[in-house]
Amino acid sequence: AIFAAGNRQGDRGVTYTMPAPLANRFSHFEVEAHLDDWVAWAYAHGIDERVIAFLRFRPELLFDFDPAHNPVAFPSPRSWEFAHRSLQKFGDHPELLQGALQACVGPAAGIELTAFVNSLDKMPDLDDIVAGREVPVPEEIDLQYAVAAALVGRAIRAAETPESATVIGHILDYAGSFPQREMGVMLVSDLHRAIGERLFGVPQFATWANAIADVMLYE
C-alpha cells in the first residue's frame, strides 16, 4: 500500500493540483487534529505536562492557522512539540523563554503559554496528593488543568513501581474532589489512555465511577 500526505489547497501550503487520472488512483481522506489523540500521544512521548495542561485549558489552540495571513509560526500539533523543547531548554532563563515560545507557536499563543507557566507557582503540592494527604483543589481553572495533567504524569512515572496502585488510588481520590465533575472525568479519561486497563483494578476506581454515575443520574 502507498500512503501520501499533503496540505489542502485552501491552506496555501505550497500545493499543486493533482492530475485527475492520478487522483483517481487514490482514496482521499481529510484528517483533522483532535486534542484527545494529541494528549494521548503527548503523554506517551514525554511531552512537558505544562504544555498538555495549557492545551486542555485552551483546546482551540491545538491548531490555529489562518491561511489569509500566512504566519511563519502558529499553533499546530507539530509546533507544540517545539514549545515543549523550548520549555526544557529555556525554562531556567525567563528572559529568553517567552521569545522562544513565540518563535514556536506564534506571538499570541507564546505569550499565553508563558503566562500560564508563570502562574504554576501557585499549584498545590503534588507529593502530598499522591501520598494521599488532604489537599484542597485550587480555585483557578487554569491551575486545575495543570494539576490534572501533572497527576497523569505522576501516574505514568509510577506505573512500573511497587507503589503504582497506591499512587493511582490517591489520584482517583483527588479526581473526585474537583468542584466541576467534568474536570475529574477529564483527569480519569487521560489517566486511562495513559496507563490502560490497570486503572480498573485499583479499588478507588469503582468508588469514583459510582460517585460520578450518581451525579449524572440526578443532574
Residue, then its C-alpha position, 0 to 999 in steps of 0.5 A: a500500500i502507498f500512503a501520501a500526505g499533503n496540505r489542502q489547497g485552501d491552506r496555501g501550503v505550497t500545493y499543486t493540483m493533482p492530475a485527475p487520472l492520478a487522483n483517481r488512483f487514490s482514496h482521499f481522506e481529510v484528517e483533522a487534529h483532535l486534542d484527545d489523540w494529541v494528549a494521548w500521544a503527548y503523554a506517551h512521548g514525554i511531552d512537558e505536562r505544562v504544555i498538555a495542561f495549557l492545551r486542555f485549558r485552551p483546546e482551540l489552540l491545538f491548531d490555529f492557522d489562518p491561511a489569509h495571513n500566512p504566519v511563519a509560526f502558529p499553533s499546530p500539533r507539530s509546533w507544540e512539540f517545539a514549545h515543549r523543547s523550548l520549555q526544557k531548554f529555556g525554562d531556567h532563563p525567563e528572559l529568553l523563554q517567552g521569545a522562544l515560545q513565540a518563535c514556536v507557536g506564534p506571538a499570541a499563543g507564546i505569550e499565553l503559554t508563558a503566562f500560564v507557566n508563570s502562574l504554576d507557582k501557585m499549584p498545590d503540592l503534588d507529593d502530598i496528593v499522591a501520598g494521599r494527604e488532604v489537599p484542597v483543589p485550587e480555585e483557578i481553572d487554569l491551575q486545575y488543568a495543570v494539576a490534572a495533567a501533572l497527576v497523569g504524569r505522576a501516574i505514568r512515572a509510577a506505573e512500573t513501581p511497587e507503589s503504582a496502585t497506591v499512587i493511582g488510588h490517591i489520584l482517583d481520590y483527588a479526581g473526585s474532589f474537583p468542584q466541576r465533575e467534568m474536570g475529574v472525568m477529564l483527569v480519569s479519561d487521560l489517566h486511562r489512555a495513559i496507563g490502560e486497563r490497570l486503572f480498573g483494578v485499583p479499588q478507588f476506581a469503582t468508588w469514583a465511577n459510582a460517585i460520578a454515575d450518581v451525579m449524572l443520574y440526578e443532574 
